[in-house]
Amino acid sequence: MYALLYGLDALATVLLVVFGWMAGGKAGRLVYSSSYKKLKHKSRTVMVLFSLSVLALAGKIVIAQQLYTEFGWLFSQDRILLQLPPLLIAMMASGIYGIPRIIRIMRLPAENQDTPLDAAAYRLAGDSSLIIPFKAIKYTALASLFFYFVPVVPIRWLDAATVLLVLLAFITIMAYRVLNRSKSIHQHENWVPLGRKLRVAKGVAEILIMILIVVGGWMYERDASRLPETMSMMTGSSDFGGGIESENAHQHAAHAVTAGGKADVSVETLTGPEEGEPDRRFTLTAEKKLVRSSSGKMVEAWTYNGQIPGPELRMRQGELIEVTLINNNVDVGVTLHWHGLDVPNAEDGVAGATQNAVMPGQTHTYRFIAEQTGTFWYHSHQDSAEAVKKGLFGALVVEDPSDPATNYGIDRTIMTYSLKNSGFAFGEGADSELLEQVQAEPGTPVRLRLINTENWVQRAFTVVGVPFQVAAIDGTELNGPTDLSSNTRLEVTTGGRYDVTFVMPETPVFINIGDDAKEGILFSGKGNGEPLDLPKSITIFDPSVYGTPEVLPFSLDSHFDREFLMVLDNQFSFYNGSFGALYTINGKLFPKTPMYMVKQGDLVKTTIVNRGMVEHPMHLHGHHMLVLSRNGKSVSGSPWWSDTLYVGPGERYEVAFLADNPGIWMDHCHNLDHAKVGMSMHLAYEGITTPFALGTESHNHPE
């Protein structure tokens, strides 16, 4: 429904521009008619084009009303407050002043319709009260189109006023010219219009001036969008979510002193245990390597330990973990980010925020206690959009040693990925088969850990041949999961994880992965066979109603110390000198996106709204969010904790978390192509600073 309304609104706006531009042009050229016949014909055309413009406007009004009724004020406010009022004023003025004069022209008597216009006809055809309203339609329609493609929601009145002032300036200039011509017609009884050649020359001059204005504005916006060579990750405005502002809130990058006289804390000090013998040590070496892709061709990949995915890191809850990262020859630098694992801030692995990128020949050591259990993954957070596509990622599993239910006969991690210049894969090695055979004895308990690392894709998984359960989402066990049938499809968002469990039956079980009905993993007693047929009707798994409710640490009725609004949208504009379709948070691109400021111990609620036409998997570092509601309906199943939340077009979520992990944390779209062009912001604890910078000078490029 939302996609349909969004598309229809675009169509109605474009039609308004087309019909409005044509109606204004025709109205302005009435005075150049060579005869009464042509004058009346042009007048009828103006009437038709105006009628079509009215229909398009009526469509926009109905769509705005539907958006408000079905989706709420945030989805309709720019249309109601910014787009429609100028259009309505121009349309009403045209109906009140323009249309009666058009009707008078159509009723002009003339014995010979081929007779040239007389002074009275010229005065009527050149009447400013006729022409200005019709010409105003095209300018207001263009403004509406601008607000459609460059929305300013939540309404930023200064930005909106700038556009409206430009609109007013164009209408004023147009009205001045029309009034001058109308005055000249009335003052000169023998007034004659300019010849065709002069009109063409004048029109060409006006077009050239418009081109110069557009090119000048284009170049200014392009240059203004370029990122500085060095900047703090904490650049941008602060949003306190209704909480109390601290004295040093606007001096993030400086080592200021708080109101209580306490010195700020650097992220460098927010480490895991620096002493003590680790329970497990891992070494990951980043290096370039030629690999054979699933399509059969050799591609250059960036690997951890020479393999794709990188080695699976298995550990147990409560263990002290030490991971040494070595960069052999990846020129752009690397880091290790523990996706979904809420480690201390200094161990988070974000270049420019919590560390510098590890350049070729350098090493970096991460130490942390594995506090959580569940399925996670790791990847480089230096030039991450490129790094993950090239292969710098791997799985991470934290087991609960005290839980006998975790003793599965088959405990398998399945990572889906698409290497750059290669095809889709999900096995161990970029050249893995897209139909894998696994031998499994009947009665074997199976746990499959599904991880989607791809951009742009909600990866589909369908379990055929056995009832199954979703045991965990994003590393957190669900309460009281129930059996799901084979016609249930799991859609795992980019960066997200689902854990699926079942007991192997006597007959084969097929896990279909992706879009091809024959691709996936077949479990059978003999370890060979043909994929099972997929069910004809499919039900999409809905986490908000699955599982068994239990007492929550907080709910929609709780008192929240901070409440934030995150509006996701799209616009056409420049980012770092390049023009394209971009994705905004509260109408801004990093580094102008807001920084959510919290204090340790705050209970925080965020309302996430997607006004755009593209889905966004929003990933908050260092915390797990409790999903409270989806599209106005409270979550009614198991508590649903997420660190990577899929927010589809037209969707609205309310989520909450306890601010219990001090630091400066990224909060960004995990479609890393989106994050790379500015869809990124930060959650910062008051009193925490970072000495690290990003930009070409520092070589730190987290996205």
N, C-alpha and C positions, 0 to 999 in steps of 0.2 A: 504493500500500500504506500509506504513512504517513498520508495523508489519511483512509483508511478506519479505521485504528486510532485515530487522533485523534478522529474522529467517534464511533466506537463507545465510546470511553472516556467521552466527554461524555454519551452516552446512558446508559451504565451508571451513571455518577455521579448523573445526574438521577433515574433510576429508584430508586437507593438512597435518595435524599432522600425521594422520594414514598412508597415502601414502608416505609422506616424511620419516617417521620413518622406514617404511618397505623398501623403496628404499635405504636409507642410510645403514640400517642393511645388506641388501642383497649385496650391493656394497662392504661393508667392509669384507664380508665373501666369496667373489669370490675366494680369494687366498686359501681358505680351501677346494676347490672342489677336489674330489678324482679322477676325470677323465675329459677329454675334454667334454664329453657328459653333465656331470653335470655343468661344467663351462659355457657352452653355454646356458643351460637351465636357470641357475641363471641370466645370462646376459640378456636373453629375458625377464625374470621377472622384472629385473631392468628397462628395457626399457618401459615395460607396466606401472609399478608403476610411473615412471617419467612422462609418457604421462598423466596418471590420475592426477598427481600433477599439471601439466601444465593446465589441464582443470579446476581444482579447483581454481588455481590462476587466470585464465581468468575470472572465475565466480566472484571472489573477486574484480577484476578490474572493471567489468561491474557494480557490485553492488555499488562500491564506486562512479562510475560515475553517476549512477542513484540517489544515495543519494545526491550528489552535485547538480545535475540538479533539482531534485524535492524538496529538503528540505534545501539546502544551505551548506555553508562551515563548519559550526559548526557540522554538522552531518557526515561529511566526512573527516575532517582534520586529525584525528588520523590515519585513514586508509591510506590516501594518503601520509602523512609525516612519519609515524612510522611503520605501518604494511607492506606496499607494498615494499618500497625500499630494505630492507634486503632480502625479498623473491625474488624480481626480480634479485638482484645480485647473489644469490645462484642458481636460475634457469638458468640465463644466463651463469654462470660459468659451470654449469652442461652440458648445451647445447654446449658450446664452447670446453670444455676440456673433459668432461666425456663421452658424447654420441659418439664422434668419436672413442674413445678407446673401448667402448662397441661394436661398429660395427666391429672393428678390431678383437675383441675376437670372435664374432659370425662367422667371416670369416676364423678363424684359420684352416689350413688344418690338418687333422689327418686321417691316414688310418684306425685306429681302434678307434672309439669314446670312448671306455672304457679304452684307454691308459692313465696312470697317466700323470700329467702335467710335462713338462720339464722346465728347467731353464728359457727359453724365455717366456713360458706361465705364470710362476710365476711372472716374472718381469712385464708383462703386467697387470695381474690380481691384483697385489699389487701396481700398479702405483699410487702415491699420487695424481697426477693430475686427476685421475679417481675418487678416493674415497672421497677426501676432499669436492668437490662441492656437491656430493650427500648427504654426512653426514651433510653438512651445511644446507641443506633444512630442515631437521628435527628440527634443533635448531632454525632456523628463523621462522619455522611454530609454534613452541612452544612459541616464543616471541610474535608472532601475536596473538596466543590464550590468552596469558597473557594480552596483551593490550585490547583484546576484553572484558575480564571479569574484568579487573581493568583499565578502561580508564583514561587517564590523560588530559581531555578536560575541559576547555581551556588548550591548550598545556602547560604543566609545564616542561620546558626543563631539569631542574635538575633531576626530577623524571624519565623522559624519558631517559635521558643520563645514569642514574644508571642502568636501565634495559638493555639498549643497550651495556653498558660496561660489564655487566654480560654475555650477549650473546656473545660478542667478546671474553671474557675470556674462555668460554666453547669451542668456535670454535678454539681458539688458542691452548688449551690443546689437543683437538682432533687432530688438524693438526700436532702438535708436535709428537704425538704418531704414527700417520700414516706415517709421514716423516721418523721417526726412523726405522719403520718396512720396508718401501720401500728402505731405504738406506741399511739395512741389507740384503735384498733380492738381491740387485744389487752387493753387495760386496762379497757375498758368492755363488759360483757357485753351490754348493751342498745344498743350503738352503732348509730346509723342514719346513712345518708349525708345530705349536704346536699340540700335541695330543688332542683328544676331552676332556679328563679328565682335562688337564691343562687349556684348553680354558674355560671349565665350571667353574673351580675354579677361574680363573681370572675374568670371567663375574660376578660370585657371589660376589667377593670382590668389584668390581666396583659398583654393585647394593647396597651393604651395605654402601659404601662410600656415594653414592647418597642419600640413606635413611637418613644417619646421617646428611648430609647437609640440606635436606628438613626438618627433625625433628628439627634441630637446628634453622633454619630460622623460622619455625612454632612457636616454643616456644618463640623466640625473638619477633616476631610480636605480639603474644598473650599478652606477658607481657607489651610490649610497648603501647598496646592499652588500658590498664587499666586506668580508670579515677582517678585523684588524690582524696584524701579524702576530700579536700576542694579546691575550686577555684572560681574565680570571673566569673560572667556571661559574662563579657566583655573580657574574654580570647580570643586570636586569633588576626589575622592580620586585619588591617584597610584598607578599600577600600573607597577612596574619590570620586570615580565616575568622575574623571577629575577636581574636585574642588581643592581649595587651602588647604593644610594641615596646621593644627594649631600646635603650639609648644607642646601642651600636648596631642596630638592625640594618642600617643603610651603609655600613662600613665593613661589609663582609670580608673583603680581601685584605683589610688592614688589621694589624694586631691591636685592636682597640681594647678598652677596659669596660666591663659591664657596669651597670648602675651600682651594683653592690661592691665594686672594686675588685672583682675577680677577673684575672687575666683570661683572655680567650684561649681555647684549646685547639691545637693544630690536629688535623686528621692524622698526621704522622704518628701521634702518640696513641691513637685508638687501635692498637694492635691486638693480636692474639697473644698467648703466653710466649714470652721471649726466651724463657729458660725452661729446662726440663727435657728429658729424653722423649722424643716423639714415639707414639705407638706405631705409626706407619710413616714411611718416607716414600715419596714418589719423585721421580725426575722426568720432566717433560722437555724435550728438545724441539724447538721450532725450526723447521728446515724446508727448503724448496725440494720438490721431487716430482719427476714425471710419473704419472699414474695412468692406467688404462681405465677409461670410464665405462659405464654401463652401455654406452652406444658403440664401444669398441675402439674409439680413437684415443690417442695419447694426449693428455693435457697436463700443463704445469699446475701443480697444486702446492699449497702450503700445508705442511703436516706437523702434527705432534708425534715425535718418535717414528717418523717415516710412514705412518699409516693413517687411513681415513675410514671411519672416524678415529680420533685419537684413542689411546688405550682407556678402557673403562676403569675408573677409580672406585674401588669398593672399600668401605670402611665400616666401623661400628660406632653407634652412638656413644658419645662420651670420650672417644679417643682423641688424643692430641695428634694432629696431622701436620706434616711438613712436606711442602711441595716446592721443589726447585725448578725454576723455569730458566732454560738456556736458549738464547737466540743464536742459532748457527748462522743463518744467512738470509732471513726475511728482512728486506731492506727498510720497509716502512715501520718496523718495530712491532712488538707483541706485548700482550699482558695475559693474565688469567683471571677471568671473572667467573664466579661460582653462581650460576644462574639458579635462583630460588633458594640457595643456601644462605641463611642470614648470618654471615660472618661479621666480625668487627670491621669497622669502616676502612681501616688502613689495609685490610686484606681483600677488599672488594675488586681490585684490579681494573679500575677505570683510569685510563691515561688522562692526565690533566686535572683530575679531581683528587684521587687518592694515591697516585704515584706518577712517575714519569714512565713513558714507554721504554721497554727493554729493547735496546738497539742491537744490531749484529755484534757478537762478541761479548755481550753483557749477560749477567744473570740476575735473578731476583728470587728471593725465598719468601714463601707465604706460610704462615703458621696459624692454625686455628683449631678449636675444639669442635668436633662434629656434634652440635647440640640437637639437631633435628634428625628424624628418620624419614626415608622416602627416596623418591626418584628426582634427580636433578641433572644438570649438565653444566659443562664449562665451555668457555670460548674466549677468544681474544677480544678485549674491548679497546683495542687500538685499531682505527680504521675498520671497525667491526663489520660494516656492510660488505666490504671486500674480503675481510679475513674469513668470515663464516662461509661465504660463497666459495672461497679457495680451499677450505678444508680444516681451518683451525678451530675444531670443536671435538667434544667427546662426552661420554656419559659419566655420571657420578651417582653412586648409590650408597646410602647410609642405612645399614641394617640395625634392627633392634635385637640385641643379643638375648634379651629376656623374654621375647615373644615367640612361643613355639609355632605360632601360625605362620611365621616367616620361613619355615623350613619347607620350601617347595621343591618338588622333584625336578621341575624345570622352572628356572628363574631367568628370564630372557629379556634383554633390553633391545628395543627396536627403534632406531633413530632414522627418521626420514630426512632426506637432504637432496639438494640439486647443486652439483658443483658448477662453477662458472664454465661456460663453453662445453658443458656436458649435459647428461640427462638425469632423470630422477633415479634415486637409489635408496635402499633401506638396509642393506646388509653390511657385513664387515668387509670393507674394501670397495672402492669406487666401481670396480668391475663385477660386483656381486650379481648373482642371478636374480631376476625379478620374480621367479617362482622358486621358493626354497622348500625343500623336503626335510622334515624333522621326524625322527622316530620317537614315539611316545607310547609307553605301555598304558593300557586301560587302568584307570584308578589313580593315575599320577596327578597330583596337584600341580597346577600350572599358574605361574604369574608372569604376565607380559607387561613390560614397562614401555609405554609408547611415548616417544619424544619427537616433536615436530620442530626441526631447525630451519625450515624453509621460509623465505619471504613470500608474501602475496597469497599464501595458500593456507586454507583451513583443511588439513589433511584428513581424509575420511578413512575410517577403519570399520569393517563389518565382520563380526564373528559369526560364522555359519556352522551349524552342526551340533551345537551344545548351548544350554543356558549358561549365562555368564554374569559376573558382577563387576561393577566399577568399584574397585576397592579404595582408590585414592585419586585425588586431583591435585596437581602441582605439589606433590610431595606430602600432602596431608591426608591421613586416613579418613574415610567417610564413616559415619555412624550408621550401623544397621543397613548396609547395602542389600538390595533384594535382587532376585534373578531377573535378567533381561532376556528377551527372546532374540532369535537370529535375524529378525527384521529390524533390529535397532542399529542405527549407524552412529558411531562416535565421530565427532568432528573436533579434532585437536588443533587449537590455534597455534600460530607461530610462537615458539618458545614455550608452549604449554606441554603438560604431561598428564596422561591418564594411566593408571595401573589397572589392568584387567586380570581377573582370576576365574578359573574354572577347573573342574575335575575331568580329566581325559576319559571320554566314553569308549565303548567298544568300536565305534565307528569313527571315521576321519573327522577332523575339525579344520576348517579353512579360515584363515584370517586374511580377508581381502584388504589390500592397501592401495589407495590411490584410485585412479579413474578407470583403469583397465580391469575388467572382471576376472582376468586370469592371472593377475599379479598379486603376490602375497606369500604367505607361509602356510604349507599344508602339514598338519600333524596327523600321523597315522601309525598303526602298529608296526607296519613294515618299512615305514620311511619312504614310501613312494606312492604315486597315484595321480589322479587328475583333480584339479580344483573343483570344489562343489559349486553348484549353481547358486547365484545370489537370489534372494527373495524378490518377488515382483513389486511388493509394496514395502516401503521403508518408513520407519519412524525415527526422527532425529532425537537423540538423547538430550534431555533437558536436566542439567544439574540442579536447577532451582527447585525441583519437585521430587528429587530422587533421594532415597535413603530415609532414615528415621530421625525425627527432630530430637534434640537434647537441649539442656539448659545452656544458654549462651553467656559469654562473659559481658556482652553488651548487645544492644538491639536498637531498633529505630526509636524506641522510647527513652533511650539513655540520654543523659546530659553530656554533650560534647564540648570540649574546651575549644576546639577549632572546627570550623565547617567551611570547606572549600568547594568551589564550583569549577569544574574542568570541562570546557566546551571544545569539542573536536570538530574541525571543519576543514574545508578545502578552499583554495583560492588560486588565481593565476597572478603571479608576481615574480619578482627577482629574489634569488638567494645566492649570495656570494658571486654576483656578477652574471648568473645564468637565469634565464627566464623559463618558466614552466609551471605545470600544475603542482602546487605545493599543499602541505598539510599543516594546519595551525592548531595551537592550543590557546584558547581564549583570544583568538584572532591574531596571534603573534607567532613569530618564528624565533628559535634560539639565535642569539642570546637575549632577545627581548621578551621571551616568555617569562611568566611570573615565577618567583621562587616561593614555595610554600614554607613558611616559617613556623616551627613548633618548639616546644620545650619538652624535655624529658618528663615522661609521665602523663603527657597530654593524651586525652582520648580524642581521636581525630576522625571526622566523617568527610568524605568526598563524594560529591554528586558528579558523575561522569555522563556527559550527553554528547552523542555523535550526530551532528547536524549535516554531515557531509554524505557523499555517495560512496565512500570507500570504508571498508572495515579497518579497525585499528586494535591490535593486541597490546594493551597498555601494561607495561612492566615496571613495577616499583621495586627498586633495589633495597635490600636490607630488611624487608618487612613482608609479612603476609597480610592481605586484606580479607576481612570477613565480608562476604557479599550479603547485604541486608535485603535489597530488593532489586527486581529487574522489571523495567517498564511499568513501575507503579505497583507491582505485586510483590509482597513479602516472600522471601525464600521459605518454603514450607517443608522441605525435606531435611536431610542431614545438614549440619553446619557446613558451609561451602567457603573454604579458605583458598585464596588464589594470589599468586604473585604475577601472573600474566593473564589479564582478563580480556577476552574477546568482546569488543563493543562494535556491533554492527550498525549500519546506517539506520538512523531513526531510533536507536536504542538509548535507554537511560538506566543507569545503575546507581545505586547508593551503596557505598562500601565504607568500612571503618577499620581502624587499626589503633593499637596502643603504641605511642611513640616511646619505645624502650630500647632503641639501638642508636645512640648518638652518632652523628656524622653529617656528611654532605652526600646525599644519595640521589642518583639519577632516577628520573621517572620519565619514561619515554615510550614511544611506539616501538614494538619489537619487530615490526616490518622494518628492518634496518635501512632499507632504501628510503623510508619516510624519515627516520631519525637523522639520516645523513643530510637531509635538506631542511633541518630545523625543527622537526617534531620531537623536541626534547625539552625537559625542564628539570628542576631539582627540588627535593625536599631537604631543608636544612634545619638543623637544630641551632637555636640561638646560642651564641658563644663559641661555635665551632668555625674554624677558618681553615683554609688550605694554602700552602705555599706554592702549589703547582699551578701551572698555566697551560693554556692550549693555544694552538696557532702554529704557523709555519716556523716561527723562531724557536719554539720549544719542541717541535716535532711531535707534539701530542695532539692526536686527532681521534677522540674516543669513538666517533661514529664513522 
